[in-house]
């Protein structure tokens, strides 16, 4: 699984280097000769790029192409996608379990597609609970990473099952009463565990800024934990009534849980999109207006259609970007160059600490009709809108 520390270090990788994104999904691949299909596609793209590589960089470029080709030939990939950064003193390979588009770049690290993937696939919490243990997972980019496991240890009750004290006629049995007391004792301990688990999960979700939580298990245990969560997190929690603690294979567990996560995300994004389109006084819609508000620091959350692209002009001096055709920057008068929206938007969002929601399917269709992009304004801007 991709680590946050790796993401933070990527912009500082020494240049020049080769960036490679490949769709390696095993269900799509065909073997041509002795090479997997994704290796043939990579080598074809590398040949095209070589024509534009500066003469001084060409030996290093060809060396990195050969290095990546040799690795891909000798190490067949079973992941859905892979990202590789390779240079003179660099080798960073990131396997992914989400769909990736083929892309090969030379020069500075090409991070735009990775940032889009991070914005599209938000992290979630998974709590897998059984009668004797609970496991806590982070679900991110199509993978599950186990973070913690706890065993349920029911303390022996002080009340012992007495059983029949005598077979003599007229002597009453205490078996049923003691069993009820014992069961009450067990129930109380399970309730204690549920409260403790809910407390730990709440603290973890807050620290990781998780969008959603899924509690998976037998309905009594799963709903018991959900009930103990604080209201804010409880509203973002989905109970999956499936007993999956017996599943030992991580791949099988991911396969069984993934449909629930994907369904939840589709429905959540439709609801978020509807709230965006339904609040005309606290939002901005359309590419042009959103870009202006974003670069003026007035946006807190951004929603954009997956795959949205187009040409912008960006200032080489102050970095202001918009879709106007004037070669001079409207802010500082500096010279501008043509750039792609797909490349610039993730950088702007991170520069201004804006959360990005990437939508597809029905949510994307609705948002596309409104301009393909929209955003919620920060609190101060909301007040200004309300007073206008």
N, C-alpha and C positions, 0 to 999 in steps of 0.2 A: 504494500500500500504506500502511496505517495505520502511523504512526511512534510509537515509544515516547514521544518528547517530547510529542507531541500528547495522548496518553493522560494523561500526568502533569499537563498544563495544564488539562484539562477541568474538574476540580472547582473551579478558581479563576476560571472565566469570570464576568464581571459579571452580576448578576441585576437584574431578572427577564429571562428569555429564553425562547424557544420551542424545545423539543426535538422533533424529528420523526424517527421511524423508519418506513421504508416498504419493503414488499416490492415491488421493481421488476423481479423476474425476467422477462426478455423472453419466456420460454416460457409464462408465466402471464397475460400482459397482453392486454387487449382494448381497442380504441380505440372510445370512445363519443363521436361527434361529432368535435370537433377536439381533445379532451383524452385523454391516456393514462389508463388505468384507475386507476393509482396516484394521479394528481392529483385525480381525482374523489373517491377515498376520503379523501385528505388534507383536502380542503375540507369534506367532510361531517363529519369528526371535529372540525375546527376550529370549525364552527358549534355543535356540541354543547358544546365546552369554553368557548366565548365566554360562555355563560350563567352560568358559575361564576367568570369572571375578575373580580377587584375593579374597581370603577368607575374608580378612578384609573389602573389599568393598561390599561384597554380600548383607548384610542387606540394605545398602543405595541403591544399584542397584535395588533390588526387590521393595523397597518402591517407587522408581521413576517409575518403570514399572507399578505398581498399580495406581500411581497418573495419569500417562498418559492414561492408559486404562480407568479409571473412567471418565476422561474428554471426551475422544473420544466416550464413550458410551452415556454420557449425553448430548453431544453437536454435533449432526449430522452436518457434514461439507458439504458445497455446492461448495467449491473451487476445483480447479483442482489438487492442491497439498498442502502439509503442511510441515513445518519444526518446530520441537519442541526441545528446549534445556531445560532440567529439572535437577535440582540438589538440594542440601541441602537448599540453599537460592536463587535458580534460577528457574524462570519459564518464558520462552520466546517462544511464539507461533507466527509463521509467516505464514499466509495463502497466497497462491500464485495462480495466474491464468495462470500458464504455467505448462507443463508436468514435473513431478518429478519421479525419480526412487526410489523404496523402499530401505531404508538403515537404519540400526540401529547400533550405536557405543557407547561404554562406555569408558570414560577417558577424554581426552582433547576434546574441541569442534571440531567436524568433519565439516570443512568448505569448503572442496574441491568442493563438488557438488554445493553448493550455489554459489561459485565463478565462476564455469563453467556456471551456469545459468545467472549470471550477465554479463558475457562476451558474452554469446550468444544473450541475449535480451538487446540491447542498448536502452537508453531512446530517445524518440522523442517528438517533440512539435506538438500540435494540436491547430489550431486556427479555431474556429467554428464561422462563421460570417453570420449574417442576415441583414435585412434592418434597424433594430432598435437596435441591440446589437451585441457585440462580446464576446466570451468566450475563455479563454486560458487554455489549459489543458497540463499536463505532461502525456505522454503515456509511461509506463514502466512495464515490466513483465506482459503484457496482461491487464493492468488496466489503467483507466484514472482518474487523480486527477485534479479537477478544481482549478486553481490558481488565476484567476482573471476574472471579468466580467465588461464590460463597456457598458453603454447605449449611443445610438446615440441621441442627442438632437438638432434637427434642429431649429436654431433660426428663429423667424418670419422674413420674408422679409420686408424690408421697402417699397417694391413695392406691393401694394394691387391689387388683381384682381378687376378691375373696373366693368366688366360686361357691358352690353349694356347701353349706356347713354341715348338713346332715341329710340323710335320706329318710330320716324318720318322719312319719306322718305328722302333719301339723306344724313342722318347722319351716319358716319362711326363708326364701333365698334373697340374698343381698346383691346378687350378680348384676342385675339391671341397674340399680342405683349407683353402684361403684363404676360401672361402665360409663354412665352419664357424667359422673364427676371427672373421670379420666378424660373423656372426650372434650369436656369443657376446658380442662387443663391444656390439652393439645391445641384446641382452637385459640386459646389465649396466647400461646407461644407463637402460633402462626401469625396472629394479628400483630404481635410484637415484631416479628421478622418483616412483615409487610410495611410497617411504619418505618423501620430502620432502612429497608431497601429504598423506599420512596424518598427518604431524607437524603440518602447517598446519591440517588439518581438525580434528584433536583439540583444538588450542589454541582454534580458533574455536568449536567445540561447547561447550567448557567455559565460555568467556566469555559465550555466548548462552544457556546453560542449556537446550540443546535436548533434547527428549525422545527423538527418533529421528533416524537418518541413513539416507539411501537413496543407494546408489552405482549409477548407471545407465550401462550401456555393454556393450561386448563382454566376454564372460565372463572372458577371460584378464586383461584390464586391470582390470575391476571387482573381481574376486576378489583380484587382486594388491594392490590398495589396501586392501581389507578385511583381508587377512592382516597388513598392517603396522600396523593400528590397535591401540592398547592394549586389553587384554581387556575392560575395562568398557565402552568405546565399541563394540568389536567385537560384543558381545552385543546392542547396540541398533541394529545396522546390518543393513539388508536390501539384498541385491544384486538389482537388476532387470536381467535379461539382455536388454536392448534397445539396439540401436545407434540412438540418437536425435540424434547430433551434427549430422546433416544437416537436421534440422527447424529452419527459420529463424524461423517464426512462434512468438512466445511463447505465444499463445493455443492453438495446436495442441500445443505442448510440454506445457502445463498439462493439456490434455485427455487426452493420452496417459499422463501420469504419475498423474493424480488417482485413477484406480481402484485403483492399487497402494497409494497413501497411505491411502485410505479403508478398504480391506481390512485393511491392517496395523493401523490404529487400532481397528477393530472387534475384531479378534482380541486386540490388546494390552489393551483395556479389559476384555474378558471374563477374561483372565488376572489382571489387577489386582483385579477384583471377586472372583474366586475366592480370591485370597490374603487379601482382607479378610474374607470369610465363613469362611475356614478357620483364622483365628488368633484364637480366642476370648479369649485372655488379654492381648492387646496392642491391642485395638480396642474401640470403642464403636459400637453400632448403634441406629438409630431417631432420630427427630427430637428428642425431648425430651432424651434422654441426651447426644446429640451437641452440642446447643446449650449445655448446661451446661458440658461439658468444653471446648468452644470458647471460651466467655467466661471461663473460668478459666485460659486459656492453656496447656492441657494437650495440645493437638492439633498434629500436624505436617502431616498430609495428610488431606484431606476428599474423600469421594466422594458424589455426589448424583445422583439421577435427573433427567434433563432435563425441564423443565417443572414440577418439584415446586413446589407453592405451598400457601398456607393462611394463616390469620390468626394473628398474634401480638399480644401486648401488650408495648409497649416503654416503659421509663421515660423521662420527659422530662428527668430530672435526671442519672441515671447511665448511661442507655442500655441497661440490662439488658433482655433480651427473652426471653420464653418463651410457652408456650401456655396457662398457667394464666389463669383468668378474674378473679382478684382485681384490682380497680382500683388497688390500692396495690402498689408495687414490693416484692418480698420481700427485696431487698438493702438499699435505703435508705429505703423507705417513701414514695418520691415518687409523684407522679401519673403514670399511664400512659395511652398512647393506643393504638388499634388500628392495626396496620401489617401489611403483607404479607410473608410469608417471602421471597418472590421479591425484594423490595426490600432487605430487611435483610441476608440471608445474604452477598451479595458484599461488603458494607461490613464485616461482622464478620470475614470471612476475610482481608481486606486489613489490617484494624486489627491482627490478631494474626499476620500474616505466614504464613498457612496456604495451602498449595497446594491448589487445587480441581480435581477430576476430574469432569467432567460426562459421564454415560453415557446411551446410548440403546440401542434394539434389545434383543438377548438379555441383555446386561449389565444394562440397566435393569430388565428383567422380573425377573431374579434378585434384584437389590437392592431392588426394590419389595416383594417378599415379606418382606424383612428390615426393612422400615420406611421405605424410600425414601432413607435417608441413613446414612452410617457414616464412621468416621474411624480413623486410626492414631494412637496416643498417642506423645508424645515419649519419649525414652529414659528420663528419670527416672521417668515414669509407668509405663513398662514394668517397671522394676525393682520398683516398689511393687506392681504386679499380681502379679509373680512371687513376691514374698514373702508375699502375702496367702493 
